[in-house]
Amino acid sequence: MSPRFVVSGTDTGIGKTIFAAALAGTLGARYWKPVQSGLEEETDSEVVARLSGLPADHILPECYRLHTPASPHLSARIDGVTIDPDLLAPPDATGPLVIEGAGGLLVPLTEKSVFANVFARWNIPVILCARTSLGTINHTLLSIEALRSRSIPLGGVAFIGAENEESQAIIAAIAQVKILGRLPILETLTRDALRRAFIENFDAASFVEMNS
């Protein structure tokens, strides 16, 4: 089976879509965002299409496209849409597949289900994106506990932001988790700059090994 990954985060707005674009572009993967909340601005799929360099047919259509930029459960309620988590299933894609969640692991899809419940059913390795700034230790360790309590495979942590050796080291030590690398904040965010930053700071082979 081709490698598959779920990209999730410790919070919203930490840069996991940028990371997903870099990963998908480097691996020549398909990209899939199951649920998109907020359509007025550039969607996550559009960001990935712009920054990854992938062909148009590698950006797979979302299952749910919700207009309101809010938690999926609330956005769906406002839009008059019913999300059925049981219908969310990874598409049969040729080659590697990168799946991006919304916000953090415990973001609610419905009043009774969170994204982590779906990830547990899929049993696909999760790459946990974490910021390097203040608060990351608590948020990251809690997210790792949420994954492990549901027996969701954890491929490792990808940090995003300025170097913070102490925070990165203590997370690795306490959680006994693999640190995949750190994506720095780029002054000019272009496709080429993102590709170079990813190649310089991550080992692409380590991602493929997650599925072995």
C-alpha positions as CSV (number, residue, x, y, z in Angstrom):
1,M,0.0,0.0,0.0
2,S,1.2,3.5,-0.8
3,P,2.1,5.7,2.2
4,R,-0.7,7.6,3.8
5,F,-0.5,10.3,6.4
6,V,-2.9,12.4,8.5
7,V,-1.6,15.9,9.3
8,S,-3.1,17.3,12.4
9,G,-2.1,20.1,14.8
10,T,-2.0,21.1,18.4
11,D,-4.2,24.2,17.6
12,T,-5.6,26.1,14.7
13,G,-3.5,28.6,12.7
14,I,-0.2,27.0,13.5
15,G,0.8,26.4,9.9
16,K,-0.2,22.7,9.4
17,T,-1.6,23.5,5.9
18,I,1.7,25.0,4.9
19,F,3.4,21.9,6.2
20,A,0.9,19.6,4.4
21,A,1.6,21.5,1.2
22,A,5.4,21.0,1.6
23,L,5.0,17.3,2.4
24,A,2.5,16.6,-0.4
25,G,4.6,18.5,-2.9
26,T,7.9,16.8,-1.9
27,L,6.3,13.3,-2.1
28,G,4.2,14.0,-5.2
29,A,1.2,12.9,-3.1
30,R,-2.5,13.4,-3.4
31,Y,-3.9,15.9,-0.9
32,W,-7.3,15.6,0.7
33,K,-9.1,17.9,3.2
34,P,-12.2,16.0,4.3
35,V,-14.0,19.0,5.8
36,Q,-13.5,22.6,4.9
37,S,-15.1,25.3,7.1
38,G,-15.0,28.8,5.6
39,L,-15.2,29.4,1.8
40,E,-15.0,33.2,1.5
41,E,-11.1,33.3,1.7
42,E,-8.6,30.9,0.1
43,T,-9.4,27.4,1.2
44,D,-6.8,24.9,2.5
45,S,-7.0,22.9,-0.7
46,E,-6.4,26.1,-2.7
47,V,-3.4,27.0,-0.5
48,V,-1.9,23.5,-1.0
49,A,-2.5,23.7,-4.8
50,R,-0.7,27.1,-4.9
51,L,2.3,26.1,-2.8
52,S,2.8,22.4,-3.5
53,G,3.2,22.5,-7.3
54,L,1.0,19.4,-7.6
55,P,-1.1,18.7,-10.7
56,A,-4.7,19.8,-10.3
57,D,-5.9,16.2,-10.2
58,H,-3.8,15.6,-7.1
59,I,-6.0,17.9,-5.0
60,L,-8.9,15.8,-4.1
61,P,-12.4,17.3,-3.5
62,E,-13.6,17.8,0.0
63,C,-16.5,15.7,1.4
64,Y,-18.0,18.7,3.1
65,R,-17.6,22.4,2.1
66,L,-19.1,24.6,4.8
67,H,-19.4,28.4,4.4
68,T,-19.0,29.6,8.0
69,P,-15.4,29.8,9.2
70,A,-16.0,28.0,12.5
71,S,-15.7,24.6,14.1
72,P,-17.2,22.1,11.6
73,H,-20.1,21.1,14.0
74,L,-21.1,24.8,14.3
75,S,-20.5,25.6,10.6
76,A,-22.6,22.6,9.6
77,R,-25.4,23.6,11.9
78,I,-25.4,27.2,10.5
79,D,-25.3,25.9,6.9
80,G,-28.1,23.3,7.5
81,V,-25.7,20.4,6.8
82,T,-25.5,17.1,8.6
83,I,-22.0,15.7,8.9
84,D,-21.9,11.9,9.1
85,P,-18.4,11.0,10.4
86,D,-19.0,7.3,9.4
87,L,-19.1,8.4,5.7
88,L,-15.6,9.9,6.0
89,A,-13.2,7.4,4.5
90,P,-9.8,8.0,2.9
91,P,-10.1,8.0,-0.9
92,D,-8.6,5.2,-3.0
93,A,-5.7,7.3,-4.4
94,T,-2.7,6.2,-6.5
95,G,0.5,6.9,-4.7
96,P,1.1,8.7,-1.4
97,L,-1.9,10.5,0.3
98,V,-1.8,13.4,2.7
99,I,-4.9,14.0,4.6
100,E,-5.4,17.2,6.6
101,G,-7.7,17.6,9.6
102,A,-9.3,20.8,10.8
103,G,-7.7,22.6,13.8
104,G,-6.7,20.2,16.5
105,L,-7.5,16.6,17.3
106,L,-10.5,17.3,19.5
107,V,-12.2,19.7,17.1
108,P,-15.8,18.6,17.0
109,L,-17.3,17.3,13.7
110,T,-20.7,16.9,15.3
111,E,-22.1,17.3,18.8
112,K,-21.0,13.8,19.6
113,S,-17.8,13.2,17.6
114,V,-14.4,14.8,17.2
115,F,-11.8,14.4,14.5
116,A,-9.7,12.0,16.7
117,N,-12.5,9.5,16.7
118,V,-12.3,9.4,12.9
119,F,-8.5,9.1,12.9
120,A,-8.8,6.2,15.3
121,R,-11.0,4.4,12.8
122,W,-8.7,5.0,9.9
123,N,-5.6,3.8,11.8
124,I,-3.3,6.0,9.6
125,P,-0.1,7.5,11.1
126,V,-0.6,11.0,12.3
127,I,2.0,13.8,11.9
128,L,1.4,16.2,14.7
129,C,2.3,19.8,13.8
130,A,3.2,22.0,16.8
131,R,4.2,25.6,17.2
132,T,7.5,26.4,18.9
133,S,6.3,29.4,20.8
134,L,5.1,29.7,24.4
135,G,2.4,27.1,25.4
136,T,3.6,24.5,23.0
137,I,4.8,22.0,25.7
138,N,1.4,21.7,27.3
139,H,-0.6,21.7,24.0
140,T,1.7,19.1,22.4
141,L,1.8,16.7,25.3
142,L,-2.0,16.9,25.7
143,S,-2.4,16.2,22.0
144,I,0.0,13.2,22.2
145,E,-2.0,11.8,25.1
146,A,-5.2,12.2,23.1
147,L,-3.7,10.2,20.3
148,R,-2.3,7.4,22.4
149,S,-5.5,7.1,24.5
150,R,-7.2,6.2,21.3
151,S,-4.4,4.0,20.0
152,I,-3.9,6.2,17.0
153,P,-0.4,5.7,15.5
154,L,1.8,8.7,15.9
155,G,4.4,9.2,13.2
156,G,6.1,12.0,15.0
157,V,6.0,15.7,15.7
158,A,6.8,18.4,13.1
159,F,7.6,21.8,14.7
160,I,6.7,25.0,13.0
161,G,8.3,28.3,13.9
162,A,11.6,29.7,15.3
163,E,14.1,27.4,16.9
164,N,13.2,26.6,20.5
165,E,15.6,23.8,21.6
166,E,14.4,23.5,25.2
167,S,10.7,23.1,24.3
168,Q,11.5,20.7,21.5
169,A,13.8,18.6,23.7
170,I,11.5,18.4,26.7
171,I,8.6,17.3,24.5
172,A,10.7,14.6,22.9
173,A,11.9,13.4,26.4
174,I,8.6,13.4,28.2
175,A,6.5,12.0,25.4
176,Q,9.2,9.7,24.0
177,V,8.2,10.8,20.5
178,K,10.1,11.2,17.3
179,I,10.9,14.8,16.3
180,L,10.6,14.9,12.5
181,G,12.1,18.3,12.0
182,R,11.2,22.0,12.2
183,L,9.8,24.2,9.4
184,P,10.9,27.8,9.9
185,I,8.7,30.8,9.3
186,L,9.6,32.0,5.8
187,E,9.8,35.7,5.1
188,T,8.7,35.1,1.6
189,L,6.3,32.2,1.3
190,T,6.6,30.8,-2.3
191,R,6.5,27.4,-3.7
192,D,10.2,27.2,-4.3
193,A,11.1,28.6,-0.9
194,L,8.8,26.2,0.9
195,R,10.2,23.2,-1.0
196,R,13.8,24.2,-0.2
197,A,13.0,24.7,3.5
198,F,11.3,21.4,3.8
199,I,14.1,19.5,2.1
200,E,16.7,21.2,4.3
201,N,14.9,20.5,7.6
202,F,13.2,17.1,7.0
203,D,14.2,13.7,5.8
204,A,11.6,12.6,3.2
205,A,12.5,9.0,3.7
206,S,11.4,9.1,7.4
207,F,7.9,9.8,6.3
208,V,7.7,6.9,4.0
209,E,9.0,4.6,6.8
210,M,6.0,5.5,9.0
211,N,3.8,3.2,6.9
212,S,6.3,0.3,6.8
